[in-house]
Amino acid sequence: MRFLLPLAVTAGLLASGCTPLRSHQGYIVDADLVNSVQPGVDNRQSVLATLGHPTFASQFNQGDWYYVARDSRNFAFNPPKPIEQLTMRISFDAAGNVTAIRKSGVDQVASISPSKKVTPTLGRSRSFFSELFGNIGAVGAPGAGGGAGGGRPGGRDQP
């Protein structure tokens, strides 16, 4: 009976490590406010007054505004995975009036997993020993560009 209490406490602590952690990032969505913004009716000032500052603004296309909200979860030390996401893009014309509102969800989230710890480069891949011994015999070889003759027969640089 004396060992059951510490065993139960230990089991409870271990089980709490498997509890999913939920988090929210970005804009807090109020459906009534989001649906109240209408193309052709609202402008930059009214959108700013209704929805607040955007998550980020585009530098092109008359400065489209983006509102991003994401709910994610993770277990223990695993990276978080998105459960829900709302990305709302509000487009404006040159006068600052709302022309379009586009919404997308978690289907637009890209999962990127790097395959290697090195960046691929152009050129040939050389081993350690070819790097170490690759220049042996190349110094002073014909056509290498060194020496008094410049690598051309007769010591001439021009034909």
Summary of the structure (lengths in Angstrom):
residues: 159
radius of gyration: 31.8
end to end distance: 101.6
largest distance: 101.6
contacts: 303
relative contact order: 0.12
helix: 25%
strand: 26%
